[in-house]
Amino acid sequence: MTEDTFKRGGSRPGAGRKKGSSVYGEPTKAVRVPESLLATVTELLEHKKKQTAEEIMNHPDVFLPDLDGPIPSIPFYGASVAAGFPSPADDFIEKRLDLNELLISKPASTFFVRAEGESMLGAGIHPGDVLVVDRSVNANVGKVVVCALDGELTVKRLRSKEGKLVLSPENPEYPDIPLNEGAEMVIWGVVTSVIHNV
């Protein structure tokens, strides 16, 4: 073996694709997909390729966290609040709580959108609630997703029924929305929190 042999292989600085340079604009991960869902998943990925951050951020119903503004901190008491009979509360502040820190794990991929309608009442999403949506979270079956369906924004739970993906409401008065081949559907992100006024 020559000395040059030992210089081959392995990672080299500046070599390879840069992170986030794929057609999806973010890092990718290899996954196993059931053969029965392969066509549906492939179709979803084709729609994802068309999705751009600019398209999402310029939508009139989407607004972003103000990351450069002043960060309000609110007293966070160490005692829990009983939902039954009251108990003596501790009289000390555990720390100060920043709501951005509590609700947003990845600011660069997070946006807010306001919910409309009553199709997701069973998931605790009411008309007028503000949804915290993260574009970096995998939109797995079972997640509540915000997507553009034929140009209209909707929030539904992603489910698999009889080997096909559907957008499922959390209210029995509303029907499932099957993801047919002709539908223009792009998942914009996964709902991670709901801001709900009492």
C-alpha positions in Angstrom: 0.0 0.0 0.0 1.2 3.5 -0.8 0.8 6.5 1.5 -1.8 7.8 -0.9 -4.0 4.8 -0.1 -4.5 6.0 3.4 -5.7 9.4 2.2 -8.7 8.0 0.4 -12.2 7.5 1.8 -13.7 9.0 4.8 -15.1 12.5 5.2 -13.3 15.5 3.6 -13.8 19.1 4.6 -16.1 20.8 2.1 -17.0 17.6 0.3 -20.4 16.2 -0.3 -23.8 17.9 -0.3 -24.5 20.7 2.2 -27.1 20.1 4.8 -30.5 21.3 3.6 -29.5 21.3 -0.1 -31.9 18.5 -1.1 -35.0 19.2 -3.2 -36.9 19.5 0.0 -34.8 22.4 1.4 -34.0 20.5 4.6 -32.0 17.4 5.8 -33.5 14.1 4.8 -33.6 10.7 6.5 -34.0 7.2 5.1 -37.2 5.4 6.2 -39.0 2.1 5.5 -42.3 2.5 3.9 -45.0 -0.3 3.7 -45.5 -1.3 0.0 -49.2 -0.6 0.3 -48.4 3.1 1.1 -45.5 3.6 -1.3 -47.5 5.3 -4.1 -49.3 7.6 -1.6 -46.0 8.6 0.1 -44.3 9.2 -3.2 -47.1 11.4 -4.3 -46.9 13.4 -1.0 -43.2 13.9 -1.5 -43.8 15.2 -5.0 -46.1 17.8 -3.6 -43.5 18.6 -0.9 -40.9 19.4 -3.6 -43.2 22.1 -4.9 -43.5 23.7 -1.4 -41.3 26.6 -0.6 -40.8 28.5 2.6 -41.6 31.8 0.7 -45.0 30.3 -0.3 -45.9 29.6 3.3 -44.6 32.8 4.8 -46.4 35.0 2.2 -49.8 33.4 2.9 -52.2 36.0 4.4 -53.3 33.6 7.2 -49.8 32.8 8.4 -47.8 34.9 10.8 -44.3 34.4 12.3 -42.9 34.7 15.8 -41.1 38.0 16.4 -37.6 36.7 17.2 -36.0 40.1 17.4 -38.6 41.7 19.7 -38.3 42.0 23.4 -38.9 38.7 25.2 -41.5 39.0 28.0 -41.0 36.8 31.0 -43.8 35.9 33.3 -43.6 34.6 36.9 -43.8 30.8 37.0 -44.8 29.5 40.4 -43.5 26.1 41.6 -46.9 25.0 43.0 -49.4 23.1 40.8 -53.0 24.3 40.7 -55.5 21.7 41.9 -58.5 21.2 39.7 -60.4 19.7 42.6 -60.3 21.0 46.2 -57.9 23.8 46.8 -54.7 23.1 48.7 -52.2 25.5 50.3 -50.1 27.0 47.5 -46.3 27.4 47.8 -45.4 31.0 48.0 -42.3 31.1 45.8 -41.5 31.7 42.2 -39.7 28.7 40.6 -38.4 30.8 37.7 -39.5 33.2 35.0 -41.1 31.7 32.0 -40.6 32.8 28.4 -43.5 31.6 26.3 -41.4 31.5 23.2 -39.1 29.0 24.9 -42.1 27.0 26.0 -43.9 26.9 22.7 -41.2 27.1 20.0 -38.4 24.5 19.8 -37.2 25.5 16.3 -37.8 29.2 15.6 -36.6 29.1 12.0 -39.1 26.4 11.0 -42.1 27.7 13.1 -45.1 29.7 12.1 -48.5 30.5 13.6 -51.9 30.2 11.9 -55.4 30.8 13.3 -57.9 27.9 13.2 -61.4 28.3 11.7 -64.4 26.0 12.0 -65.3 23.2 14.4 -63.9 20.1 12.6 -61.1 19.6 15.2 -62.9 20.2 18.4 -62.1 16.6 19.6 -58.4 17.5 19.4 -58.9 20.6 21.5 -58.7 23.0 18.6 -61.5 25.6 18.6 -62.4 28.4 16.2 -60.0 31.3 16.7 -57.3 29.3 18.4 -53.7 30.0 17.3 -51.8 26.9 16.1 -48.1 26.7 16.6 -46.8 24.8 13.5 -43.3 23.3 13.0 -42.3 22.5 9.4 -39.3 20.4 10.6 -41.4 17.8 12.4 -42.1 14.6 10.4 -45.7 14.5 9.3 -46.3 10.9 10.4 -49.6 9.1 10.5 -51.4 10.3 13.7 -50.0 13.8 13.7 -52.2 16.9 13.4 -51.1 18.7 10.3 -51.7 22.0 8.5 -51.8 21.6 4.8 -52.8 23.4 1.6 -55.5 21.4 -0.1 -56.5 22.6 -3.5 -55.2 26.1 -2.5 -57.1 26.2 0.8 -55.5 25.9 4.2 -56.9 23.2 6.5 -55.9 21.5 9.8 -56.7 17.8 10.1 -55.2 14.6 11.6 -53.3 12.5 9.1 -54.5 8.9 9.3 -54.2 5.7 7.3 -57.4 3.9 6.4 -57.5 0.8 4.3 -54.0 1.4 3.1 -54.7 5.0 2.0 -53.9 8.3 3.7 -56.8 10.5 4.6 -57.1 13.9 6.3 -59.3 13.1 9.3 -61.4 15.5 11.4 -61.8 15.2 15.1 -65.6 15.8 15.0 -68.0 13.1 13.9 -70.1 15.7 12.0 -67.4 16.1 9.4 -66.2 13.5 6.9 -62.7 12.2 6.2 -61.0 13.8 3.2 -59.4 11.1 1.1 -56.1 12.1 -0.6 -57.0 11.3 -4.2 -54.5 11.4 -7.0 -56.1 14.5 -8.5 -56.0 16.5 -5.2 -53.4 19.3 -4.9 -52.2 18.8 -1.3 -49.0 20.0 0.4 -48.4 19.5 4.1 -47.0 22.7 5.5 -46.2 21.5 9.0 -47.2 19.7 12.1 -49.2 21.3 14.9 -47.1 21.2 18.1 -49.2 23.5 20.4 -52.5 25.2 20.5 -53.0 28.6 22.1 -56.6 28.7 23.3 -58.3 31.5 25.2 -60.6 30.3 28.0 
